[in-house]
């Protein structure tokens, strides 16, 4: 989801108009969940997916009139059993889709999405509320608000504040909901933003960053070498931080409970320095590249400094799921598989015997 917002901001910066398709509700075997988004460009190419096949074809066709009216449209799509069978599903389902024109020349629209991008970057939960038409016909562009625990962005509106408050109370259970009274509003919850912090910008990091972006993580690269940490090598990264040293890491990056820390620096001393700092955070995942020998030595040094066995047990080292990887690309896949495992709630498991130290000479 956060990657969609990145694409929106890129297109707005380039003054490209677009239509955003959002699944408002679904029933039956519709392939994607409510809240799933897809961008449709003026040439009808797309970014993201709401399920493929006939559903996306219909959304693209409907977007043509939305581009013309520069407004909103709510559409119902019924996937028949025959259609579902052709798509590889057992039975059909119904989907309600909101198609919304995003105007790159509307200052308020741009500011709203810039604010959303800023909140995502900072890992701040927010609710985005959009006024939608009661009818299924195209309407003028809907007003939009962004609400956080501490702020309100948009034209002051007590009803919007009430909606934001009610949906914030059920963050964990509701991601998208329509509120209908005199006016109709779509409220969407954006929370739990996941970021991968890759400390070290060598060959493994370069391969790994490609994967994390495709997996939808906000990806941050940190290194003390500008010849390694630069946009030419990490075109896919959301942020690139060139630091004078790996001391005081928290002064340069944000680490929260949705952070995945991957330590890939070029030396044992730097790895240990970074590890000692991130163990003091509430990061969801901490992984460090290296061998069993390196692990034993590093942990021993940390225990001497006052860290506990419980602290070191948080660390995935040697990093990655063991598939007998040999190359930087293969080991990047090992690490990506491991963070997916953690992302899906499988937690810590017995460490593999994967020896990644041999790859350090390439970094």
C-alpha positions as CSV (number, residue, x, y, z in Angstrom):
1,X,0.0,0.0,0.0
2,X,2.7,2.5,0.9
3,X,4.3,1.8,-2.5
4,X,1.2,2.9,-4.2
5,X,1.5,6.3,-2.4
6,X,5.1,6.5,-3.6
7,X,3.9,6.1,-7.2
8,X,1.1,8.7,-6.7
9,X,3.7,11.2,-5.5
10,X,6.0,10.5,-8.4
11,X,3.2,11.0,-10.9
12,X,2.0,14.2,-9.2
13,X,5.5,15.6,-9.3
14,X,5.6,14.9,-13.0
15,X,2.1,16.5,-13.4
16,X,0.6,13.2,-14.6
17,X,-3.1,12.7,-14.1
18,X,-4.4,9.3,-12.9
19,X,-7.4,7.4,-11.7
20,X,-7.2,5.4,-8.4
21,X,-9.3,2.2,-8.2
22,X,-10.0,1.1,-4.6
23,X,-11.9,-2.0,-3.6
24,X,-14.5,-0.7,-1.1
25,X,-16.1,-4.1,-0.3
26,X,-16.2,-7.6,-1.5
27,X,-18.0,-10.9,-1.1
28,X,-17.6,-14.4,-2.2
29,X,-14.3,-15.4,-4.0
30,X,-13.3,-12.0,-5.2
31,X,-9.5,-12.2,-5.4
32,X,-8.4,-9.1,-3.4
33,X,-9.4,-7.6,-0.1
34,X,-11.2,-4.3,0.6
35,X,-8.8,-1.4,0.6
36,X,-6.7,-2.8,-2.2
37,X,-5.7,-0.1,-4.7
38,X,-4.6,0.2,-8.4
39,X,-3.5,3.2,-10.3
40,X,-4.7,3.7,-13.9
41,X,-2.6,6.1,-16.0
42,X,-3.9,8.3,-18.8
43,X,-2.6,5.7,-21.4
44,X,-4.5,3.0,-19.4
45,X,-1.4,1.3,-18.2
46,X,-1.6,0.3,-14.5
47,X,0.4,0.3,-11.3
48,X,-0.6,-2.4,-8.7
49,X,-3.5,-4.8,-9.0
50,X,-7.0,-5.3,-7.7
51,X,-7.2,-8.9,-8.9
52,X,-6.5,-9.0,-12.6
53,X,-8.7,-10.5,-15.3
54,X,-12.1,-9.2,-16.0
55,X,-12.3,-7.0,-12.9
56,X,-9.3,-4.9,-13.8
57,X,-10.4,-4.8,-17.5
58,X,-13.7,-3.3,-16.3
59,X,-12.0,-0.8,-14.0
60,X,-9.8,0.4,-16.8
61,X,-12.8,0.7,-19.1
62,X,-14.7,2.7,-16.4
63,X,-11.7,5.0,-15.8
64,X,-12.2,6.5,-19.2
65,X,-15.3,8.4,-18.2
66,X,-13.6,9.3,-14.8
67,X,-10.7,11.0,-16.7
68,X,-13.3,12.9,-18.8
69,X,-15.4,14.1,-15.8
70,X,-12.4,14.5,-13.4
71,X,-14.6,13.1,-10.6
72,X,-15.6,9.9,-8.8
73,X,-17.6,6.9,-9.7
74,X,-18.7,3.9,-7.6
75,X,-19.2,0.7,-9.6
76,X,-20.5,-2.8,-8.7
77,X,-18.8,-5.7,-10.4
78,X,-20.4,-9.2,-10.2
79,X,-18.0,-12.1,-11.0
80,X,-20.1,-15.0,-12.2
81,X,-19.3,-18.6,-11.4
82,X,-18.2,-19.1,-15.0
83,X,-15.9,-16.0,-14.9
84,X,-14.5,-17.2,-11.6
85,X,-13.8,-20.7,-13.0
86,X,-11.9,-19.1,-15.9
87,X,-9.9,-17.1,-13.3
88,X,-9.1,-20.3,-11.3
89,X,-11.5,-19.6,-8.4
90,X,-14.1,-21.9,-7.0
91,X,-17.1,-19.5,-7.2
92,X,-18.0,-16.0,-8.0
93,X,-18.3,-12.9,-5.9
94,X,-19.3,-9.2,-5.8
95,X,-17.0,-6.3,-5.7
96,X,-17.7,-2.6,-5.1
97,X,-15.0,-0.3,-6.6
98,X,-14.4,3.4,-6.1
99,X,-12.7,5.1,-9.1
100,X,-11.3,8.5,-8.2
101,X,-9.6,11.0,-10.4
102,X,-6.4,12.5,-9.0
103,X,-5.7,15.9,-10.3
104,X,-1.9,16.8,-10.4
105,X,-2.8,20.5,-10.9
106,X,-5.1,20.8,-7.8
107,X,-2.9,22.2,-5.0
108,X,-5.1,20.7,-2.3
109,X,-4.9,17.2,-3.8
110,X,-1.2,17.4,-4.1
111,X,-0.9,18.6,-0.5
112,X,-3.0,15.8,0.8
113,X,-0.9,13.1,-0.8
114,X,2.3,14.8,0.2
115,X,1.0,14.7,3.8
116,X,0.1,11.1,3.4
117,X,3.6,10.4,2.1
118,X,5.2,12.3,5.0
119,X,3.1,10.3,7.6
120,X,4.0,7.0,5.9
121,X,7.7,8.0,5.9
122,X,7.5,8.7,9.7
123,X,5.5,5.5,10.4
124,X,2.5,7.5,11.7
125,X,-1.0,5.9,11.6
126,X,-3.7,8.0,9.9
127,X,-7.2,7.8,8.5
128,X,-8.0,9.2,5.0
129,X,-11.6,10.2,4.5
130,X,-13.1,10.8,1.1
131,X,-16.5,12.2,0.3
132,X,-18.2,9.9,-2.3
133,X,-21.4,10.2,-4.3
134,X,-24.5,8.4,-3.0
135,X,-25.3,7.4,-6.6
136,X,-23.1,5.2,-8.9
137,X,-22.9,7.9,-11.5
138,X,-19.8,10.1,-12.0
139,X,-19.7,13.1,-9.7
140,X,-17.4,16.0,-9.1
141,X,-14.2,15.2,-7.3
142,X,-14.7,14.4,-3.7
143,X,-13.3,16.3,-0.8
144,X,-10.6,14.6,1.2
145,X,-9.3,14.7,4.7
146,X,-6.4,13.2,6.6
147,X,-6.7,12.6,10.4
148,X,-4.1,11.5,12.9
149,X,-4.2,11.2,16.6
150,X,-2.6,14.6,16.8
151,X,-3.7,16.5,13.7
152,X,-6.4,17.2,11.2
153,X,-5.7,18.1,7.5
154,X,-8.4,19.5,5.3
155,X,-11.3,21.9,5.7
156,X,-12.6,21.8,9.3
157,X,-15.6,19.5,9.6
158,X,-17.0,18.1,12.8
159,X,-18.7,15.2,11.1
160,X,-15.3,14.1,9.6
161,X,-13.7,14.4,13.0
162,X,-16.4,12.1,14.5
163,X,-15.9,9.6,11.7
164,X,-12.1,9.6,12.2
165,X,-12.5,9.1,16.0
166,X,-14.9,6.2,15.6
167,X,-12.7,4.3,13.1
168,X,-9.5,5.0,15.0
169,X,-11.1,3.0,17.9
170,X,-11.2,-0.1,15.7
171,X,-7.8,0.2,13.9
172,X,-7.0,-3.4,14.2
173,X,-10.3,-4.7,13.0
174,X,-11.4,-2.3,10.3
175,X,-9.3,-1.1,7.4
176,X,-12.0,0.5,5.2
177,X,-15.6,1.5,5.9
178,X,-18.4,3.6,4.3
179,X,-20.2,6.0,6.6
180,X,-23.6,7.2,5.2
181,X,-25.9,9.9,6.6
182,X,-26.8,13.1,4.7
183,X,-23.5,12.7,3.0
184,X,-21.5,9.5,2.2
185,X,-17.8,9.1,3.2
186,X,-15.2,6.4,2.7
187,X,-12.8,6.1,5.6
188,X,-9.6,4.2,5.2
189,X,-7.1,3.3,7.9
190,X,-3.4,3.4,7.1
191,X,-1.4,1.9,9.9
192,X,1.5,-0.4,10.8
193,X,3.8,0.9,8.1
194,X,6.7,-1.5,7.6
195,X,10.2,-0.3,6.8
196,X,13.4,-2.2,6.1
197,X,16.6,-0.5,7.3
198,X,19.6,-1.9,5.5
199,X,22.8,-0.9,7.2
200,X,25.6,-1.5,4.7
201,X,25.4,-0.8,1.0
202,X,27.4,-3.6,-0.6
203,X,26.4,-6.2,-3.2
204,X,24.1,-8.2,-0.9
205,X,22.3,-5.0,0.1
206,X,21.9,-4.0,-3.5
207,X,20.2,-7.3,-4.4
208,X,18.1,-7.3,-1.2
209,X,16.8,-3.8,-1.6
210,X,15.3,-4.8,-5.0
211,X,13.3,-7.5,-3.2
212,X,12.1,-5.4,-0.3
213,X,10.6,-2.8,-2.6
214,X,8.8,-5.5,-4.5
215,X,7.5,-6.8,-1.2
216,X,6.1,-3.4,-0.3
217,X,8.5,-2.3,2.4
218,X,9.6,1.3,2.8
219,X,13.4,0.7,2.1
220,X,16.2,2.8,3.7
221,X,19.9,2.4,2.9
222,X,22.6,3.5,5.4
223,X,26.3,3.5,4.8
224,X,29.4,5.6,5.4
225,X,30.6,5.3,1.8
226,X,29.0,7.6,-0.8
227,X,30.5,5.6,-3.6
228,X,28.3,2.7,-2.4
229,X,25.3,4.5,-1.0
230,X,24.0,6.5,-3.9
231,X,21.0,6.7,-6.2
232,X,22.8,5.1,-9.1
233,X,23.2,1.8,-7.2
234,X,20.0,2.0,-5.2
235,X,17.4,3.5,-7.6
236,X,14.7,1.5,-5.8
237,X,15.4,2.8,-2.3
238,X,13.0,5.3,-0.6
239,X,15.8,6.9,1.4
240,X,19.6,6.8,1.2
241,X,21.6,7.9,4.2
242,X,25.3,8.6,3.9
243,X,26.7,8.9,7.5
244,X,30.1,9.9,8.8
245,X,30.1,6.8,10.9
246,X,27.7,4.2,12.3
247,X,27.7,5.8,15.7
248,X,24.5,7.4,16.9
249,X,22.4,5.5,14.3
250,X,19.1,6.8,15.8
251,X,20.1,10.4,14.9
252,X,19.9,9.5,11.3
253,X,17.1,6.9,11.0
254,X,13.7,6.2,12.5
255,X,13.2,2.7,14.1
256,X,9.8,1.6,15.4
257,X,8.0,-1.7,16.1
258,X,7.3,-2.1,12.4
259,X,11.1,-1.8,11.5
260,X,13.1,-4.7,10.1
261,X,16.9,-4.1,10.6
262,X,19.3,-5.9,8.3
263,X,23.0,-5.5,9.2
264,X,25.2,-5.9,6.2
265,X,28.2,-3.7,6.9
266,X,31.7,-4.6,5.6
267,X,33.3,-5.4,8.9
268,X,32.7,-7.2,12.2
269,X,33.4,-4.1,14.2
270,X,30.8,-2.1,12.4
271,X,28.3,-4.9,12.6
272,X,28.7,-5.1,16.3
273,X,28.5,-1.3,16.7
274,X,25.2,-1.3,14.9
275,X,23.8,-4.3,16.6
276,X,24.5,-2.8,20.1
277,X,22.4,0.2,19.1
278,X,19.5,-1.6,17.5
279,X,19.1,-4.0,20.4
280,X,18.0,-1.0,22.4
281,X,15.1,-0.4,20.1
282,X,11.8,-2.2,19.7
283,X,12.4,-3.3,16.1
284,X,10.3,-6.2,14.9
285,X,13.3,-8.0,13.2
286,X,17.1,-7.7,13.7
287,X,19.3,-9.8,11.4
288,X,23.1,-9.8,11.1
289,X,25.1,-11.3,8.3
290,X,28.0,-13.6,9.3
291,X,29.2,-17.0,10.4
292,X,28.6,-19.0,13.6
293,X,32.1,-18.0,14.7
294,X,31.4,-14.3,14.2
295,X,28.1,-14.7,16.0
296,X,29.8,-16.3,19.0
297,X,32.5,-13.6,19.2
298,X,30.1,-10.7,18.7
299,X,27.6,-12.0,21.3
300,X,30.4,-12.5,23.8
301,X,31.5,-8.9,23.4
302,X,28.0,-7.7,23.9
303,X,27.5,-9.8,27.0
304,X,30.6,-8.2,28.5
305,X,29.0,-4.7,27.8
306,X,25.9,-5.6,29.8
307,X,23.6,-7.0,27.2
308,X,21.7,-10.2,28.2
309,X,21.2,-13.6,26.6
310,X,17.6,-12.5,26.0
311,X,18.8,-9.5,24.0
312,X,21.0,-11.6,21.7
313,X,18.3,-14.2,21.2
314,X,16.3,-11.5,19.4
315,X,18.9,-11.5,16.6
316,X,18.7,-13.7,13.5
317,X,22.3,-14.7,13.0
318,X,23.5,-16.3,10.8
319,X,20.9,-14.3,8.8
320,X,18.4,-15.9,6.3
321,X,16.7,-19.2,5.7
322,X,19.2,-21.9,4.7
323,X,18.9,-22.8,1.0
324,X,22.6,-23.3,0.6
325,X,22.9,-19.9,-1.0
326,X,26.2,-18.9,-2.7
327,X,25.8,-15.6,-4.4
328,X,24.7,-12.1,-3.2
329,X,21.4,-12.6,-5.1
330,X,20.7,-15.9,-3.5
331,X,21.5,-14.7,0.0
332,X,19.2,-11.7,-0.6
333,X,16.4,-14.2,-1.3
334,X,17.3,-16.1,2.0
335,X,17.0,-12.9,4.0
336,X,13.8,-11.8,2.2
337,X,12.2,-15.2,3.0
338,X,13.1,-14.9,6.6
339,X,11.6,-11.4,7.0
340,X,8.4,-12.6,5.3
341,X,8.3,-15.4,7.8
342,X,8.5,-12.9,10.7
343,X,6.1,-10.5,8.9
344,X,3.5,-13.3,8.8
345,X,3.8,-13.9,12.6
346,X,5.8,-17.0,12.7
347,X,8.4,-15.5,15.0
348,X,11.8,-16.7,16.0
349,X,12.8,-20.2,14.9
350,X,16.0,-22.3,15.3
351,X,18.8,-20.5,13.4
352,X,20.1,-22.0,10.2
353,X,23.7,-22.9,9.7
354,X,24.0,-20.5,6.8
355,X,27.5,-19.1,6.7
356,X,27.3,-15.7,5.0
357,X,30.8,-14.5,6.0
358,X,32.2,-15.5,2.7
359,X,30.1,-12.9,0.9
360,X,31.5,-10.1,3.0
361,X,34.7,-10.0,1.0
362,X,32.5,-8.8,-2.0
363,X,31.3,-5.8,0.0
